[in-house]
Amino acid sequence: MVNLASLVASSEQNSGGSPLVTFGFMGLIGLAMYFLLIRPQRKRLRAQQALQQAISVDDEVITNSGLYGFVTAMDGDVVWLEIAENVEIRVARNALMRRINPAEETAGGEPTEPASPAPE
């Protein structure tokens, strides 16, 4: 018959290594998680917050929902956007995704040059 004490002793001998190596490996996993997941997300969040703070009146912006408009007024965390002539909406400052640079792109993604007619 097998003695219970000898089974416990044999399982302790075959445990696979020192606990220091195990803790070191867990630390490496935590470090990798920080550099691959947490740090890039924080960078994006800081960039988005900086953009939202830099937006001012008369800037052309696009919201998270895809609405293009011009900022006509700002009141704390509320921004008034003119989306069409004499049509203004009120959105949260956090809903602004990016600022449109008119020198680089036009509103609505329209082509900057007229399209040539299709060949027949």
Secondary structure, DSSP 8 states (H G I E B T S, - for coil): ---HHHHHHHHHHTS-S-HHHHHHHHHHHHHHHIIIIIHHHHHHHHHHHHHHHH--TT-EEEETT--EEEEEEEETTEEEEEEETTEEEEEEGGGEEEEE-TTT--GGG--SS-------
